[in-house]
Amino acid sequence: MSLFDSMLKSSESLFQDPVALDFDFLPKVIPYREKEQRYIATCIKPLMSQRTGKNILIHGTPGIGKTAAVRHLFKELEDETDEIIPIYLNCWQKNTSFKLIIEICEKLDYKFTHNKKTEELFEIVKQMLNRKSVVFCFDEVDKLEDLDILYMILEQIYRKTIILITNYKEWAVTLDERIRSRLALELLEFRSYNAAEIKGIMEGRIKYAFVPEVWQEDALDLAVKKTADLRDVRLGLSLLREAGNLAEDRASKKIEVKDIQAAIDKLSDVKIKSPEALKEDEQHILELIKDNSGKKIGDLFTVYKEKGGEGVYKTFQRKIDFLSRNKFISTKKQTGGPDGTTTIVKYERETKLDEF
């Protein structure tokens, strides 16, 4: 057998549709989330009868399908009826009421937003939305810097369901009593996937993304194990993509264990950055946390200002969140006590891709 028989030709690829490895990709069915989707659907269902629906807080750890489940339901709504308008909003990308109103205007194809204030734009939006029923989804709602948009929707939109998505159930406790009582939130927890479910999800994506039979079983098993340990399907999908790229780079017709292991090593280098890669102020905050590990975020901010730190508390919060998401520190919500809900910040690295 020629040495070249097992190698890809220049015109060949292991991928048939790599878009299927994007976490935002919506398969025809969201596996293992049927129960949760049915519950969300019951909250929306009254809108079908021109009655206001129930509001719901969806919570759970990152990478377990919260957003995908809602977006899938929204797609079904769009196919089912023109009388209910689904509006999905990402509060990480648009973190103020003004930015969200602009986004809503864009979704409603209203373009004359220049030089208009939040209240003016909402008056226009209100007239358009109150002709029908509306489902709002505020994803990563805990990133909002102000809640004016929620007040306006609660007060002025007639028939609606409001879906709030967050990683932190405790966030709802911090809401002003007036808005909390008006929302009357149902609570829905998305549990983490188990190893068998993760394998099912990854096998499903592989069918879309890769040419048939290019994955060796032991390579997939290793990818599943790492993903289950990390409890984040998004990282698992990144592993699949990177392993495919690495196998192609060596002109292999199969994706093997060594490709997954190399993908783990490579993604570790990217995901877990060295402190030297941080901006100066981020390095300053990281050093401050190292010296004050275990303190409340408010107390850290006080120390930060005393040491000449610039910026307001919200900016400081965003930088803490950035450091946490990139595994430089860990944060944990703490409820109860004289200070109510707060965040404890520790200088300790969370599990890395290569720590097992």
VEXLUM-914339 format. One record per residue: x, y negated, z negated of N, C-alpha, C, O in turn; residue in three letters. Coordinates in steps of 0.001 Angstrom, whole numbers, plus 500000, padded with zeros to 6 digits. Layout:
residues N
XYZXYZXYZXYZALA ...
end
This chain:
residues 356
500859501213500000500000500000500000500882498754500000501850498674499244MET 500553497803500832501315496567500906501156495767499625500093495775499005SER 502225495072499231502163494199498059501135493100498230500651492538497248LEU 500799492789499481499890491678499742498424492110499701497537491257499731PHE 498147493434499631496760493904499664495963493426498451494756493199498541ASP 496649493276497319495948492869496085495940491368495889495501490881494847SER 496425490617496891496523489172496748495474488458497583495090488932498652MET 495020487327497092494054486515497837494689485926499076495852485522499060LEU 493928485878500138494361485138501325494083483660501094493308483306500207LYS 494700482810501873494580481362501659493144480876501785492787479853501199SER 492308481595502543490920481166502746489967481765501715488775481458501733SER 490469482613500819489613483300499855489589482563498514490489481786498194GLU 488542482827497749488411482256496415487688483237495515486856484016495978SER 488002483200494231487286483994493241485945483360492867485066484024492319LEU 485803482081493167484590481337492814483610481326493990484005481251495153PHE 482317481404493647481308481149494671480496479896494355479977479255495269GLN 480377479533493062479705478292492687480201477857491311479533478118490311ASP 481371477192491239481941476819489933481086475842489142481284475700487935PRO 480140475165489785479231474251489068478476475000487971478091474408486963VAL 478266476294488169477538477098487182478282477218485865477712477680484877ALA 479551476809485830480318476833484583480263475503483844480809475379482747LEU 479613474516484431479381473260483717478341473516482638477358474219482872ASP 478554472947481455477588473189480374476231472573480708475203473048480224PHE 476214471525481527474956470878481900474195471638482970473045471306483258ASP 474813472655483566474136473463484583472925474141483965473014474715482879PHE 471792474075484658470573474685484136470252475959484917469828475882486070LEU 470448477125484308470012478367484961468494478434485000467816477635484353PRO 467958479385485754466505479496485866465854479817484523464722479414484255LYS 466580480541483694466088480886482354467169480524481341468349480791481570VAL 466773479917480222467711479657479124467655480868478192466697481005477431ILE 468649481741478233468562482982477454468647482742475951469354481850475481PRO 467909483561475216467953483607473746467409482336473092467631482112471902TYR 466706481513473848466106480307473273464606480222473580464013479144473530ARG 464002481377473900462584481381474260461709480927473082460778480142473262GLU 462015481428471878461225481073470693461297479576470420460280478935470155LYS 462500479025470487462676477593470241461957476749471302461347475727470988GLU 462041477195472561461377476448473630459863476472473473459188475475473730GLN 459334477613473050457884477685472819457461476715471718456413476076471814ARG 458282476609470673457953475700469572457949474248470052457053473476469712TYR 458952473888470841459003472523471387457800472283472283457202471207472257ILE 457446473289473077456307473149473987455005472899473227454153472143473693ALA 454842473538472041453624473307471256453544471868470757452455471326470572THR 454722471247470540454728469842470103454332468900471243453772467828471015CYS 454629469318472456454315468504473631452886468747474119452271467861474712ILE 452364469938473871451107470388474473449926469417474303449153469257475248LYS 449750468755473133448604467827473022448567466761474110447492466270474455PRO 449724466397474653449760465391475714448997465849476950448504465026477722LEU 448902467165477137448155467716478271446676467347478184445980467258479196MET 446211467133476941444805466763476716444664465282476418443659464853475850SER 445661464502476795445675463050476594445573462678475113444950461681474748GLN 446191463496474280446333463187472858447812463038472549448654463575473268ARG 448136462312471485449544462150471144450098463468470612449394464225469944THR 451355463728470912451969464986470499452640464880469140452518463868468450GLY 453351465937468765454108465952467521455547465538467808456072465763468898LYS 456173464925466801457581464550466908458434465620466231458010466241465256ASN 459633465826466756460424466964466308461905466606466217462443465931467094ILE 462555467062465157464002466919464992464635468284465240464376469237464506LEU 465464468374466278466172469604466611467596469475466092468282468497466389ILE 468040470453465324469381470357464742470096471698464833469466472743464992HIS 471415471653464732472252472844464821473641472449465290473849471324465744GLY 474587473363465183475969473067465529476120472801467020475227473150467791THR 477244472182467458477446471905468881477557473182469705477969474228469204PRO 477181473077470977477410474157471921476511475360471766476924476475472085GLY 475271475168471276474377476317471084473054476144471822472072476810471492ILE 473016475251472823471876475213473731470755474254473393469691474325474007GLY 470956473355472436469880472424472067469471471557473258468295471465473608LYS 470468470929473866470196470037474994469664470814476190468700470391476829THR 470284471944476495469868472737477659468413473171477537467673473143478521ALA 468000473571476340466624474017476139465629472897476418464605473120477063ALA 465928471696475935465027470562476155465013470155477634463947469922478204VAL 466176470071478242466245469677479648465524470689480541464918470318481545ARG 465594471956480171464879472986480927463370472774480819462653472886481813HIS 462887472467479611461462472173479426461042470928480212459954470887480786LEU 461904469928480230461604468701480977461463468995482472460604468430483148PHE 462311469879482970462228470254484387460897470957484672460264470713485698LYS 460485471831483751459201472506483912458046471494483882457088471607484647GLU 458155470509482990457119469472482919457000468719484234455895468472484717LEU 458131468357484809458128467621486075457488468439487184456829467886488064GLU 457680469767487146457077470642488152455592470872487895454828471157488817ASP 455190470744486626453829471096486219452830469955486401451699470181486831GLU 453245468727486074452289467619486055452963466282486329454148466097486051THR 452193465362486876452647463984487058452126463077485956452443461888485925ASP 451329463630485055450677462821484028451496462685482750451138461909481865GLU 452584463429482649453484463328481508454871462975482020455428463681482860ILE 455425461882481512456739461410481962457801461874480964457775461432479816ILE 458728462742481355459821463126480454461011462174480619461466461936481737PRO 461506461638479517462637460702479558463724461201478618463568461168477397ILE 464819461661479195465967462146478420466999461030478290467365460398479280TYR 467471460790477054468430459724476786469559460261475908469310460906474890LEU 470796459990476309471952460419475533472475459229474731472977458258475297ASN 472351459316473421472708458184472557474208458067472325474667457065471779CYS 474972459064472726476423458923472687476852457973473807477731457131473619TRP 476224458119474964476554457265476106475900455884475982476505454874476340GLN 474673455845475476473923454594475322473529454481473854472542455076473423LYS 474312453709473083474158453771471622473470452553471012473498452381469793ASN 472853451705471832472072450582471309470702450560471972470509451141473040THR 469757449886471332468413449802471889468410449132473260467669449541474154SER 469232448108473421469281447421474721469768448359475821469177448414476899PHE 470841449095475553471366450025476562470346451108476897470235451528478048LYS 469606451555475892468603452587476130467426452051476944466887452752477800LEU 467029450804476671465945450198477457466367450061478912465571450324479814ILE 467593449659479148468102449573480520468050450942481188467662451058482350ILE 468442451976480449468413453343480981466990453774481317466753454400482350GLU 466039453436480438464639453769480706464153453050481966463447453634482788ILE 464529451803482107464156451043483313464684451726484571463982451829485576CYS 465915452186484503466502452882485656465726454149485970465476454450487137GLU 465343454896484943464602456137485160463215455867485734462665456694486461LYS 462653454703485403461343454326485932461453453548487236460453453087487785LEU 462692453408487725462981452719488988462590451240488938462180450661489943ASP 462724450639487748462521449201487618463894448532487619464716448781486738TYR 464133447681488615465486447177488859465720445734488408466860445269488404LYS 464661445022488029464816443587487741465121443359486259464333442744485540PHE 466256443853485820466610443798484406467569442651484073467807442369482899THR 468108442002485071469143440996484835468602439822484020467524439297484299HIS 469375439421483006469047438265482150467789438449481319467237437466480824ASN 467328439657481155466158439924480306466615440535478985467549441337478956LYS 465957440156477900466274440670476578465568442003476342464706442419477117LYS 465958442657475251465392443965474924463873443914474842463187444760475415THR 463348442917474126461900442825473925461165442589475242460093443153475463GLU 461735441757476121461108441504477428461054442780478252460030443097478856GLU 462155443503478273462202444735479062461249445783478499460628446533479252LEU 461134445834477163460235446829476590458778446514476931457984447432477137PHE 458423445256476993457061444891477392456736445434478779455631445913479032GLU 457712445350479665457525445859481024457431447374481008456545447958481633ILE 458350448006480291458360449465480184457058449970479570456499450971480019VAL 456578449271478541455355449677477856454169449720478815453376450660478789LYS 454056448711479648452952448667480606453002449856481564451967450407481941GLN 454209450242481949454361451361482886454078452698482205453426453567482784MET 454567452861480982454453454149480307453060454412479762452620455561479726LEU 452356453364479334451050453569478720449959453934479723448816454175479336ASN 450300453975480987449351454485481987449261456004481939448293456601482410ARG 450297456620481356450345458075481275450778458481479869450699457682478936LYS 451234459721479721451817460193478463453320460338478656453798460479479781SER 454066460303477546455527460295477639456134461247476606455657461347475476VAL 457203461946477022458038462679476078459423462042476114460082462028477154VAL 459852461522474988461199460959474864462102461984474191461711462615473209PHE 463294462146474714464314462929474021465519462037473769466129461534474712CYS 465866461840472505467061461090472114468108462101471662468092462570470524PHE 469014462426472573470070463395472267471202462693471523471527461543471817ASP 471804463396470551472840462823469677472333461522469046473023460502469044GLU 471127461584468520470456460397467996471221459770466839471079458574466583VAL 472039460567466129472810460023465007473863459025465456474456458345464619ASP 474115458918466778475095457954467290474481456563467512475206455617467823LYS 473164456427467356472520455128467564473004454098466549473099454387465357LEU 473307452898467030473737451822466139472561451053465561472698450401464526GLU 471415451118466210470204450498465659469016451340466075469085452087467051ASP 467917451220465326466741452058465556465552451258466084464413451721466019LEU 465812450065466603464720449221467102463896449925468160462674449782468204ASP 464569450693469021463869451385470101462843452369469552461757452514470113ILE 463187453051468449462236453990467855461033453258467263459892453696467412LEU 461299452144466594460190451336466058459236450925467174458020451064467043TYR 459790450423468266458949449924469359458130451043469990456957450851470311MET 458741452204470166458012453336470746456892453785469815455765454012470256ILE 457203453911468529456188454337467568455008453378467499453858453797467363LEU 455307452086467594454268451076467440453465450827468719452276450515468652GLU 454107450963469881453492450412471092453241451398472232452545451061473189GLN 453794452606472147453502453605473173452377454496472648452482455058471557ILE 451308454622473424450088455253472917450225456773472751450079457296471646TYR 450501457463473837450520458933473822451957459389474074452497459231475169ARG 452562459960473025453973460318473181454335461466472244453653461738471256LYS 455429462121472594456160463016471706457595462529471699458156462219472750THR 458193462461470516459582462032470390460403463222469912460132463794468856ILE 461404463584470695462320464665470343463662464049469984464248463317470782ILE 464147464344468786465448463855468336466392465053468197466050466046467555LEU 467572464956468797468555466041468721469788465546467979470316464475468280ILE 470243466331467011471430465969466250472119467236465752471484468280465601THR 473412467135465501474130468239464858473893468256463357474202469240462684ASN 473336467150462826473247466984461372471795466787460946471222465720461164TYR 471198467816460339469833467686459847469735466573458816468703465911458704LYS 470821466369458058470799465375456982470605463956457504470237463062456742GLU 470850463738458799470697462398459362469300461842459104469138460648458851TRP 468305462701459168466919462233458997466686461650457609465830460784457426ALA 467454462133456629467292461639455259467676460167455169467154459437454326VAL 468596459725456041469077458347455983468130457350456632468341456141456537THR 467085457845457293466159456949457976465381456094456986465058456528455880LEU 465092454884457404464215454004456627462873454705456411462342455348457317ASP 462333454570455187461107455284454836459962454963455795459153455836456109GLU 459891453710456263458795453332457170458838454120458468457809454591458951ARG 460032454260459029460147454980460295460043456486460081459499457199460924ILE 460572456977458939460502458406458658459060458864458489458667459916458992ARG 458278458063457776456873458439457566456072458364458858455170459174459071SER 456388457409459718455697457291461000456057458433461943455212458923462693ARG 457309458847461897457730459949462771457090461271462363456709462066463222LEU 456968461513461056456395462773460550457010463969461276456305464762461899ALA 458312464082461186459061465012462021458817466482461672458836466868460503LEU 458588467287462702458740468728462598460244469023462649460986468288463300GLU 460702470078461978462117470445461990462306471771462712461579472732462464LEU 463287471816463606463589473043464341465095473252464358465835472444464919LEU 465545474342463740466971474653463720467314475620464846466642476635465032GLU 468360475297465593468936476219466558470078476955465862471099476352465532PHE 469906478252465640470958479041464997472087479285465995471890479170467205ARG 473257479617465489474386479930466355474134481243467085473469482135466557SER 474662481361468292474570482614469034475449483676468368476514483361467839TYR 475002484928468396475880486009467966476722486487469151476538486013470272ASN 477638487418468909478584487838469948477870488457471150478251488218472296ALA 476829489255470883476103489893471988475407488844472854475381488964474079ALA 474843487818472216474178486763472979475180485945473783474915485579474928GLU 476330485659473180477378484928473903477813485709475136478006485134476207ILE 477966487027474979478351487841476138477283487777477219477599487670478404LYS 476015487844476813474933487753477786474932486430478536474732486392479750GLY 475158485342477800475211484015478430476372483933479413476216483443480532ILE 477523484410478991478712484317479848478591485229481067479025484863482159MET 478007486406480890477775487286482041476817486638483024476991486755484237GLU 475803485954482503474861485262483382475533484166484192475280484032485390GLY 476387483380483546477084482311484261478076482886485280478262482332486363ARG 478707484003484914479668484634485829478974485069487122479551484950488203ILE 477738485573487016477008485996488215476784484829489175476844484996490393LYS 476530483658488620476361482461489454477700481960489987477809481581491154TYR 478721481960489121479939481191489398480989481943490201481727481333490975ALA 481069483279490026482183484026490589481726485032491638480574485467491647PHE 482640485385492507482429486491493441482220487766492618482877487932491590VAL 481325488673493036481075489889492247482333490726492004483199490861492868PRO 482395491280490792483397492271490405484835491750490379485775492515490596GLU 485009490455490116486378489939489993486845489926488537488035489769488266VAL 485899490092487594486266490044486173486531491446485650485676492324485760TRP 487712491660485082487969492900484370487247492863483028487197491825482368GLN 486690494000482633485844494048481444486590493618480185486041492894479355GLU 487851494066480039488584493699478824488916492206478793489058491626477716ASP 489041491582479966489274490136480014488032489386479543488132488423478783ALA 486851489834480001485600489203479560485401489416478063484965488503477361LEU 485712490599477576485553490874476143486407489931475299485968489457474251ASP 487631489662475761488491488737475018487915487323475039487938486623474027LEU 487396486902476205486778485572476316485581485451475372485389484418474731ALA 484781486513475294483615486515474403484060486433472944483483485678472161VAL 485083487206472577485560487196471189486035485808470775485692485328469695LYS 486811485174471621487312483845471293486166482844471171486157482000470276LYS 485202482951472085484056482028472056483209482242470810482749481280470194THR 483004483502470441482228483804469227482922483284467982482266482788467067ALA 484245483393467937484993482876466786484876481363466687484799480803465594ASP 484865480706467854484774479246467868483341478737467730483114477578467383LEU 482367479629468011480937479306467901480546478115468778479735477279468379ARG 481131478049469974480828476948470895480896477472472324481978477716472858ASP 479716477644472942479649478205474292480344477295475300480862477774476309VAL 480361475995475039481008475074475982482482475423476155483004475401477270ARG 483151475747475049484553476135475143484694477458475879485654477654476624LEU 483741478370475677483771479640476389483671479461477891484378480127478648GLY 482792478561478329482656478299479760483923477673480322484308477958481456LEU 484571476824479537485853476250479959486912477334480114487733477289481030SER 486885478315479201487827479431479306487612480217480591488576480578481267LEU 486349480485480935486052481226482165486578480488483387487200481087484265LEU 486328479194483437486780478401484586488310478403484685488872478629485756ARG 488972478148483551490425478042483575491065479384483910492051479440484644GLU 490500480470483369491040481791483692490904482089485183491807482665485789ALA 489770481694485774489598481871487218490620481082488016491184481580488990GLY 490851479851487594491855479021488278493247479638488189493992479653489169ASN 493593480148487007494923480736486807495100482007487635496170482252488191LEU 494033482817487711494108484026488534494284483666490007495050484310490723ALA 493571482635490452493736482182491840495148481664492080495725481906493140GLU 495704480958491113497052480401491273498089481498491512499079481288492212ASP 497849482672490919498802483762491154498307484702492254498810485816492403ARG 497307484236493028496793484956494207496250486336493863496363487269494658ALA 495657486466492670495101487744492235493639487854492636492909486862492635SER 493215489072492980491809489308493286491008489679492034489797489882492114LYS 491666489768490895491015490101489641491410489095488565492526488576488558LYS 490479488834487665490769487992486494491046488934485330490183489719484939ILE 492250488853484782492725489836483816492913489201482431492775487990482263GLU 493228490039481461493437489591480086494483488485480024494323487507479294VAL 495561488650480798496627487641480751496140486275481239496685485246480839LYS 495120486258482100494566484980482561493778484298481447493879483086481257ASP 492990485087480710492249484530479575493210484042478497493016482966477932ILE 494250484832478210495200484416477179495904483131477575496112482245476746GLN 496271483035478850496911481803479328495946480629479279496349479501478993ALA 494669480893479559493656479833479485493491479345478057493342478145477824ALA 493516480260477103493432479891475682494606478999475304494431477971474650ILE 495807479403475722496998478609475410496917477225476044497269476224475420ASP 496450477179477286496405475904478013495353474975477432495614473788477240LYS 494168475501477150493104474666476597493425474214475180492981473147474756LEU 494189475009474448494627474585473115495481473335473220495337472403472429SER 496370473323474201497252472168474387496468470921474746496822469813474344ASP 495384471114475518494589469956475941493662469491474832493564468299474543VAL 492973470465474204491960470122473204492574469590471917492100468606471351LYS 493633470250471463494256469848470219495454468978470550496571469476470685ILE 495232467719470677496296466799471066497234466538469885496857466724468728LYS 498426466116470183499333465714469120498984464301468681498464463523469480SER 499258463951467428498951462597466949499613461503467781499106460385467861PRO 500753461832468403501451460827469206500636460381470406500878459309470961GLU 499658461208470814498833460858471975497731459861471620497062459327472504ALA 497545459612470316496488458701469880496901457242470066498084456909470135LEU 495877456381470144496136454948470167496650454512468787496504455231467798LYS 497248453334468747497895452878467513496930452827466339497266453272465242GLU 495729452285466559494782452168465452494281453542465021494029453764463837ASP 494132454472465977493708455830465645494778456535464823494458457268463888GLU 496041456320465163497129456884464358497118456303462947497348457012461968GLN 496847455004462859496786454336461560495681454940460697495881455178459506HIS 494506455191461303493386455785460559493711457216460159493370457645459056ILE 494369457959461046494739459339460733495697459392459542495547460241458664LEU 496668458499459507497599458443458383496872458064457095497163458590456021GLU 495924457144457227495134456727456068494349457915455502494272458098454287LEU 493765458721456403493004459899455965493930460922455313493564461559454325ILE 495127461075455868496107462018455305496420461658453860496586462541453018LYS 496503460357453572496815459895452218495593459861451309495730459745450092ASP 494391459963451894493157459840451100492178460952451456490967460732451489ASN 492699462134451720491866463254452135490803463583451085491081463618449887SER 489567463825451569488469464175450674487628463006450223486665463188449479GLY 487975461801450660487200460616450257485943460461451114485838461038452197LYS 485004459680450615483813459326451382484193458321452467485126457534452310LYS 483450458368453568483797457515454701483726456034454337484528455238454827ILE 482770455655453476482668454253453059483875453807452259484355452684452418GLY 484370454695451394485566454368450604486794454270451514487661453421451309ASP 486858455145452516487973455083453472487960453764454231489009453167454476LEU 486759453313454602486647452049455330487146450893454477487798449978454980PHE 486839450936453187487325449898452270488848449869452245489453448799452312THR 489469451046452149490933451130452159491479450643453492492487449939453544VAL 490808451023454560491209450623455921491247449099456048492202448542456590TYR 490206448426455547490145446956455624491222446334454731491841445336455100LYS 491439446925453565492456446399452637493856446466453246494723445648452939GLU 494054447445454102495360447613454733495466446915456085496372447194456870LYS 494530446003456346494601445175457542493895445724458750494096445226459858GLY 493061446750458571492327447312459703491329446323460282490729445532459555GLY 491159446374461591490241445462462276489000446212462741489017447435462883GLU 487940445479462972486712446087463482485682446282462392485987446226461201GLY 484441446516462831483323446680461901483161448157461546483826449027462109VAL 482265448413460604482071449778460090481650450748461186482128451882461221TYR 480757450319462085480295451192463165481457451629464048481525452791464450LYS 482376450706464356483548451058465162484414452067464423484926453014465020THR 484575451859463116485346452787462284484696454174462305485394455182462418PHE 483382454230462198482661455507462255482926456236463566483157457445463574GLN 482894455499464671483119456124465978484524456701466073484725457763466662ARG 485496456002465494486875456511465539487029457747464653487767458669465000LYS 486345457771463522486339458967462674485721460135463448486231461255463410ILE 484628459863464141483962460916464911484873461427466024484925462630466280ASP 485594460514466691486536460901467740487624461815467184487944462839467788PHE 488187461452466046489232462269465429488693463646465026489398464650465127LEU 487452463680464575486846464947464179486592465837465389486897467030465365SER 486025465248466457485733466040467661486999466595468294486965467657468916ARG 488111465892468142489366466348468725490233467116467726491423467336467947ASN 489593467521466608490187468471465655491367467930464847492141468712464296LYS 491517466596464768492580466053463932492180466074462459493030466170461574PHE 490872465984462211490348465956460847489081466793460811488615467269461846ILE 488524466973459620487204467597459506486287466661458723486734465941457830SER 485009466681459065484016465864458369482854466750457946482530467732458615THR 482239466396456841481104467164456347480092466222455711480432465397454862LYS 478828466365456144477755465571455550477474466057454129477435467261453880LYS 477279465123453201476980465459451811475723464703451399475658463479451511GLN 474731465441450925473473464811450528473350464806449018474020465564448317THR 472475463931448532472249463845447094473277462969446406474178462431447050GLY 473139462829445101474066461992444342473659460534444392472693460188445072GLY 474370459678443689473998458253443605474122457517444932473464456495445128PRO 474957458016445853475161457327447128474284457870448248474408457437449394ASP 473398458814447930472562459397448976473394460238449928474315460939449508GLY 473065460166451213473806460931452217475071460188452628475036458997452937THR 476187460910452626477443460307453051478268461358453773477877462523453850THR 479398460947454294480296461860455009481619461965454258482238460957453917THR 482041463202454006483333463464453376484349463732454487484105464547455377ILE 485471463052454430486492463158455489487744463800454908488279463343453898VAL 488206464865455557489389465586455074490450465675456161490152465801457349LYS 491697465605455714492811465789456640493141467272456694494036467758456002TYR 492387467980457543492645469402457762492137469748459139491048469337459539GLU 492924470497459848492567470821461220491518471912461219491608472877460460ARG 490493471746462100489511472818462270490132473938463100491242473788463613GLU 489423475059463235489946476191463968490339475815465387489549475225466124THR 491533476151465757492005475904467115491721477119467986491409478196467478LYS 491832476942469306491608478055470215492571479204469974492223480358470226LEU 493770478919469492494766479966469350494985480378467898496005480987467578ASP 494030480050467008494162480421465607493137481501465264491989481190464945GLU 493544482753465329492634483852464997493393484920464221492813485937463841PHE 
end
